[in-house]
Amino acid sequence: MSSRLKQLAPWQTPVMLVLVLLLITFVAQLFGSASTQNTIVELLVLVVAVVALHLFIGLSGVYSFGHMAFAALGGYAAGLLSIPSTFKGVLLPQLPGWIASLDVSTPLGLLIGGAVATLFAAIVGPAVVKVSGATASIVTLAMLLIVRVVLGNADDFTGGYRSLTGIPLDLGVFGVLLAAAIVIVLAFALQRSRLGVRLVAAREDPAAARAAGIDVDRDRYLALLASAFVMGVAGGLYAHYLGAISPDTFYLQLAFLTIAMLVVGGVGTLSGAVLGAAAITIVTELLRKLEGGHDLLALHLDVPAGLAEVVLAALMLVVLIARPRGATGGRELRLARVRRRAPAIVSSTPDNPRPGR
């Protein structure tokens, strides 16, 4: 029984992370306004996106600034398929008939969006996994730029640089919470799998991992496929959250925001990805409300526009300087283990009498 408990002990991390999100959601439902509940939906969607980044950046150590390309493909695929067929012909008159006649449910559309993103990752993956450092950042950023331009010029399918509208706003808070919980559990399972262990080993010392017989490029490729699928689902969720998307929706601002969440929380841990996304979303939303003016007792606080971005950048600098491994310090969220010290056994000898004698 004790060995079974030891095997299950690490799984307290995803359970606790889901409970944290559940607590935030319940508090918002009980005491928050409609705007607050809308923010919680955005928070949960961003959690899925940042966990997707963790699956590749956190486990492999290769920084990608182009993962929003997968979110864009997933978002457009899920959004386009879920638009009612009665509206598609009006919104996109040049859309092929076999697509215009489709009525796809939101869950199925999200899975298809993830599959489309995975297919694109399978194509570009061999080039991405062979580079690292600054080169990887440039290559993935170029990938994001290419996807943005292609989506912007595919007028018949995406509406071009105009917004693709008509996407159903049918995301319920607890539905998105369920999606986030599933992603967290699956990500933790991958992290603890043999693939995850090999990825971490290669992240810490690529040369030693290759010398030990680990196919680093293959493992990173598999991690990229998993990450792209989750990011594609996140893009679909974001499309249903907004109701209208454009190529700029999934561009630099959202890309840097999600990376900032991962860095602040702690690169390399699932807890850092989830808690970083939650903390940054809440802080950013509070600052945005202050930008619109806020009355505090007899004082009227009116902060300048752009304060949220400035504070976010400053927070990143502070975290990187004070805690280079992020707010979580490179550790997963777990209950503190209290070790009971066994009483000392003192033998009774003429030179060492028992206490009290």
C-alpha positions as semicolon CSV with decimal commas, in nm:
position;residue;x (nm);y (nm);z (nm)
1;M;0,000;0,000;0,000
2;S;0,283;0,238;0,084
3;S;0,450;0,175;-0,253
4;R;0,121;0,255;-0,430
5;L;0,097;0,582;-0,239
6;K;0,454;0,668;-0,335
7;Q;0,367;0,616;-0,700
8;L;0,061;0,840;-0,673
9;A;0,236;1,110;-0,467
10;P;0,377;1,305;-0,764
11;W;0,027;1,334;-0,912
12;Q;-0,066;1,575;-0,637
13;T;0,090;1,845;-0,859
14;P;-0,173;1,839;-1,138
15;V;-0,448;1,783;-0,881
16;M;-0,342;2,091;-0,685
17;L;-0,309;2,300;-1,001
18;V;-0,660;2,206;-1,111
19;L;-0,790;2,284;-0,761
20;V;-0,627;2,629;-0,776
21;L;-0,803;2,702;-1,105
22;L;-1,127;2,560;-0,966
23;L;-1,102;2,786;-0,663
24;I;-1,038;3,095;-0,877
25;T;-1,335;3,002;-1,098
26;F;-1,574;2,949;-0,805
27;V;-1,472;3,276;-0,638
28;A;-1,530;3,462;-0,965
29;Q;-1,868;3,293;-1,009
30;L;-1,980;3,378;-0,657
31;F;-1,847;3,731;-0,614
32;G;-1,739;3,854;-0,957
33;S;-1,925;4,057;-1,213
34;A;-1,993;3,950;-1,569
35;S;-1,670;4,121;-1,672
36;T;-1,476;3,926;-1,408
37;Q;-1,623;3,595;-1,524
38;N;-1,524;3,686;-1,879
39;T;-1,169;3,743;-1,755
40;I;-1,169;3,398;-1,594
41;V;-1,254;3,240;-1,928
42;E;-0,962;3,426;-2,085
43;L;-0,738;3,314;-1,797
44;L;-0,827;2,948;-1,852
45;V;-0,769;2,975;-2,227
46;L;-0,428;3,132;-2,167
47;V;-0,344;2,853;-1,922
48;V;-0,396;2,603;-2,206
49;A;-0,172;2,812;-2,435
50;V;0,109;2,846;-2,178
51;V;0,096;2,474;-2,095
52;A;0,142;2,414;-2,469
53;L;0,455;2,630;-2,455
54;H;0,576;2,430;-2,155
55;L;0,549;2,107;-2,351
56;F;0,814;2,231;-2,593
57;I;1,004;2,522;-2,439
58;G;0,993;2,399;-2,082
59;L;1,087;2,038;-2,156
60;S;1,332;2,089;-2,442
61;G;1,485;2,422;-2,344
62;V;1,447;2,551;-2,701
63;Y;1,278;2,892;-2,703
64;S;1,011;2,935;-2,965
65;F;0,863;3,276;-3,041
66;G;0,648;3,136;-3,319
67;H;0,410;2,904;-3,137
68;M;0,130;3,150;-3,202
69;A;0,143;3,024;-3,561
70;F;-0,005;2,696;-3,436
71;A;-0,267;2,889;-3,237
72;A;-0,358;3,092;-3,547
73;L;-0,405;2,781;-3,761
74;G;-0,606;2,608;-3,490
75;G;-0,811;2,918;-3,425
76;Y;-0,901;2,974;-3,791
77;A;-0,976;2,606;-3,851
78;A;-1,196;2,570;-3,542
79;G;-1,361;2,908;-3,592
80;L;-1,434;2,861;-3,963
81;L;-1,580;2,513;-3,921
82;S;-1,801;2,611;-3,629
83;I;-1,963;2,910;-3,803
84;P;-2,321;2,805;-3,892
85;S;-2,354;2,707;-4,258
86;T;-2,632;2,964;-4,304
87;F;-2,381;3,243;-4,232
88;K;-2,071;3,109;-4,408
89;G;-2,202;3,183;-4,757
90;V;-2,274;3,543;-4,657
91;L;-1,949;3,604;-4,469
92;L;-1,724;3,421;-4,717
93;P;-1,900;3,402;-5,056
94;Q;-1,593;3,250;-5,227
95;L;-1,562;2,968;-4,975
96;P;-1,571;2,620;-5,138
97;G;-1,913;2,462;-5,112
98;W;-1,801;2,151;-4,925
99;I;-1,666;2,368;-4,643
100;A;-1,956;2,615;-4,650
101;S;-2,207;2,335;-4,600
102;L;-2,034;2,192;-4,292
103;D;-2,184;2,239;-3,945
104;V;-1,922;2,126;-3,696
105;S;-1,973;2,127;-3,321
106;T;-1,735;2,328;-3,106
107;P;-1,558;2,029;-2,941
108;L;-1,499;1,860;-3,275
109;G;-1,386;2,189;-3,427
110;L;-1,130;2,230;-3,148
111;L;-0,989;1,882;-3,215
112;I;-0,972;1,952;-3,588
113;G;-0,796;2,281;-3,516
114;G;-0,542;2,095;-3,306
115;A;-0,493;1,842;-3,586
116;V;-0,435;2,118;-3,843
117;A;-0,174;2,278;-3,618
118;T;-0,008;1,938;-3,567
119;L;0,007;1,880;-3,943
120;F;0,183;2,212;-3,991
121;A;0,423;2,127;-3,706
122;A;0,500;1,795;-3,874
123;I;0,604;1,985;-4,187
124;V;0,819;2,255;-4,025
125;G;0,935;2,042;-3,733
126;P;1,255;1,901;-3,890
127;A;1,386;2,254;-3,939
128;V;1,284;2,375;-3,592
129;V;1,430;2,091;-3,383
130;K;1,776;2,110;-3,540
131;V;1,844;2,462;-3,411
132;S;1,866;2,612;-3,064
133;G;1,943;2,938;-2,888
134;A;1,900;3,262;-3,081
135;T;1,875;3,071;-3,409
136;A;1,565;2,886;-3,288
137;S;1,404;3,214;-3,184
138;I;1,463;3,365;-3,529
139;V;1,345;3,056;-3,718
140;T;1,022;3,025;-3,518
141;L;0,956;3,399;-3,541
142;A;0,992;3,373;-3,919
143;M;0,745;3,084;-3,910
144;L;0,492;3,305;-3,731
145;L;0,540;3,584;-3,985
146;I;0,485;3,344;-4,276
147;V;0,162;3,207;-4,128
148;R;0,032;3,558;-4,061
149;V;0,095;3,665;-4,422
150;V;-0,061;3,347;-4,565
151;L;-0,372;3,382;-4,350
152;G;-0,397;3,750;-4,438
153;N;-0,390;3,677;-4,811
154;A;-0,619;3,374;-4,809
155;D;-0,927;3,591;-4,855
156;D;-1,154;3,309;-4,973
157;F;-1,097;3,106;-4,656
158;T;-1,013;3,358;-4,382
159;G;-1,154;3,688;-4,497
160;G;-0,802;3,826;-4,530
161;Y;-0,683;4,088;-4,288
162;R;-1,042;4,169;-4,204
163;S;-1,186;3,997;-3,900
164;L;-1,342;3,655;-3,942
165;T;-1,674;3,705;-3,764
166;G;-1,967;3,484;-3,675
167;I;-1,772;3,243;-3,455
168;P;-2,012;3,118;-3,185
169;L;-1,955;3,262;-2,839
170;D;-2,045;2,934;-2,675
171;L;-1,764;2,884;-2,426
172;G;-1,890;2,816;-2,076
173;V;-1,661;2,880;-1,782
174;F;-1,669;2,523;-1,656
175;G;-1,633;2,382;-2,007
176;V;-1,306;2,571;-2,051
177;L;-1,204;2,469;-1,699
178;L;-1,256;2,105;-1,797
179;A;-1,043;2,156;-2,108
180;A;-0,766;2,318;-1,901
181;A;-0,780;2,035;-1,645
182;I;-0,748;1,769;-1,916
183;V;-0,453;1,952;-2,073
184;I;-0,278;1,987;-1,736
185;V;-0,315;1,616;-1,655
186;L;-0,199;1,506;-2,000
187;A;0,095;1,747;-1,992
188;F;0,205;1,613;-1,654
189;A;0,176;1,257;-1,783
190;L;0,400;1,342;-2,079
191;Q;0,643;1,520;-1,848
192;R;0,677;1,206;-1,633
193;S;0,698;0,969;-1,928
194;R;1,021;0,834;-2,074
195;L;0,997;1,095;-2,348
196;G;0,971;1,372;-2,089
197;V;1,268;1,240;-1,892
198;R;1,480;1,221;-2,208
199;L;1,379;1,573;-2,307
200;V;1,482;1,711;-1,969
201;A;1,811;1,522;-1,987
202;A;1,882;1,671;-2,330
203;R;1,779;2,013;-2,204
204;E;2,032;2,001;-1,922
205;D;2,320;1,856;-2,128
206;P;2,255;1,788;-2,498
207;A;2,604;1,649;-2,560
208;A;2,582;1,402;-2,272
209;A;2,230;1,299;-2,381
210;R;2,349;1,224;-2,734
211;A;2,648;1,034;-2,595
212;A;2,405;0,823;-2,390
213;G;2,221;0,724;-2,709
214;I;1,926;0,966;-2,688
215;D;1,793;1,083;-3,024
216;V;1,753;1,447;-2,922
217;D;1,611;1,568;-3,253
218;R;1,346;1,294;-3,261
219;D;1,235;1,360;-2,904
220;R;1,212;1,734;-2,965
221;Y;1,012;1,665;-3,279
222;L;0,760;1,457;-3,083
223;A;0,740;1,728;-2,816
224;L;0,678;1,987;-3,088
225;L;0,389;1,783;-3,228
226;A;0,228;1,750;-2,885
227;S;0,282;2,118;-2,813
228;A;0,139;2,222;-3,151
229;F;-0,177;2,017;-3,096
230;V;-0,243;2,175;-2,755
231;M;-0,162;2,521;-2,893
232;G;-0,402;2,462;-3,183
233;V;-0,676;2,375;-2,934
234;A;-0,588;2,689;-2,737
235;G;-0,620;2,894;-3,055
236;G;-0,965;2,746;-3,117
237;L;-1,071;2,826;-2,762
238;Y;-0,945;3,183;-2,804
239;A;-1,142;3,220;-3,127
240;H;-1,462;3,108;-2,954
241;Y;-1,383;3,340;-2,663
242;L;-1,348;3,646;-2,889
243;G;-1,608;3,562;-3,154
244;A;-1,403;3,737;-3,421
245;I;-1,038;3,692;-3,512
246;S;-0,784;3,836;-3,754
247;P;-0,421;3,748;-3,836
248;D;-0,312;4,012;-3,585
249;T;-0,503;3,836;-3,307
250;F;-0,237;3,565;-3,297
251;Y;0,068;3,780;-3,346
252;L;0,348;3,937;-3,147
253;Q;0,149;4,081;-2,856
254;L;-0,010;3,749;-2,761
255;A;0,313;3,561;-2,838
256;F;0,520;3,773;-2,600
257;L;0,245;3,772;-2,337
258;T;0,233;3,393;-2,317
259;I;0,613;3,366;-2,309
260;A;0,620;3,624;-2,030
261;M;0,373;3,411;-1,834
262;L;0,597;3,107;-1,874
263;V;0,912;3,298;-1,775
264;V;0,756;3,466;-1,471
265;G;0,603;3,141;-1,347
266;G;0,913;2,937;-1,411
267;V;1,041;2,773;-1,727
268;G;1,074;2,399;-1,689
269;T;0,784;2,328;-1,454
270;L;0,416;2,271;-1,522
271;S;0,334;2,461;-1,204
272;G;0,522;2,764;-1,335
273;A;0,324;2,756;-1,659
274;V;-0,017;2,739;-1,487
275;L;0,051;2,975;-1,197
276;G;0,237;3,223;-1,419
277;A;-0,056;3,241;-1,661
278;A;-0,305;3,288;-1,376
279;A;-0,099;3,553;-1,193
280;I;-0,015;3,761;-1,501
281;T;-0,374;3,753;-1,628
282;I;-0,513;3,872;-1,294
283;V;-0,249;4,146;-1,249
284;T;-0,290;4,265;-1,607
285;E;-0,669;4,282;-1,574
286;L;-0,646;4,484;-1,251
287;L;-0,407;4,731;-1,413
288;R;-0,630;4,768;-1,717
289;K;-0,921;4,854;-1,494
290;L;-0,709;5,121;-1,327
291;E;-0,629;5,266;-1,669
292;G;-0,997;5,339;-1,716
293;G;-1,012;5,529;-1,387
294;H;-1,109;5,400;-1,045
295;D;-1,256;5,560;-0,736
296;L;-1,090;5,467;-0,407
297;L;-1,266;5,630;-0,110
298;A;-1,242;6,003;-0,184
299;L;-0,964;5,963;-0,440
300;H;-0,998;5,912;-0,812
301;L;-0,716;5,702;-0,953
302;D;-0,653;5,752;-1,321
303;V;-0,332;5,591;-1,439
304;P;-0,186;5,645;-1,787
305;A;-0,260;5,403;-2,069
306;G;-0,003;5,132;-2,123
307;L;0,067;5,084;-1,752
308;A;-0,016;4,713;-1,776
309;E;0,256;4,653;-2,036
310;V;0,512;4,856;-1,838
311;V;0,439;4,670;-1,514
312;L;0,451;4,335;-1,695
313;A;0,793;4,417;-1,840
314;A;0,920;4,536;-1,501
315;L;0,785;4,223;-1,335
316;M;0,974;4,007;-1,583
317;L;1,297;4,195;-1,511
318;V;1,253;4,161;-1,135
319;V;1,179;3,790;-1,158
320;L;1,471;3,723;-1,392
321;I;1,710;3,906;-1,160
322;A;1,579;3,791;-0,822
323;R;1,462;3,442;-0,921
324;P;1,617;3,332;-1,251
325;R;1,420;3,007;-1,239
326;G;1,088;3,188;-1,203
327;A;0,846;3,241;-0,919
328;T;0,822;2,867;-0,855
329;G;1,199;2,836;-0,829
330;G;1,205;2,540;-1,068
331;R;0,989;2,328;-0,835
332;E;0,651;2,174;-0,885
333;L;0,360;2,261;-0,658
334;R;0,331;1,992;-0,391
335;L;0,215;1,951;-0,036
336;A;0,493;1,986;0,217
337;R;0,611;1,650;0,338
338;V;0,658;1,635;0,713
339;R;0,918;1,379;0,802
340;R;0,889;1,230;1,147
341;R;1,223;1,180;1,308
342;A;1,263;0,840;1,461
343;P;1,359;0,845;1,828
344;A;1,725;0,778;1,887
345;I;1,800;0,431;2,021
346;V;2,066;0,447;2,287
347;S;2,220;0,124;2,397
348;S;2,273;0,060;2,765
349;T;2,637;-0,004;2,849
350;P;2,844;0,063;3,154
351;D;3,004;0,356;2,972
352;N;2,678;0,478;2,822
353;P;2,393;0,438;3,071
354;R;2,032;0,489;2,968
355;P;1,898;0,839;3,022
356;G;1,743;0,884;3,360
357;R;1,961;0,635;3,534
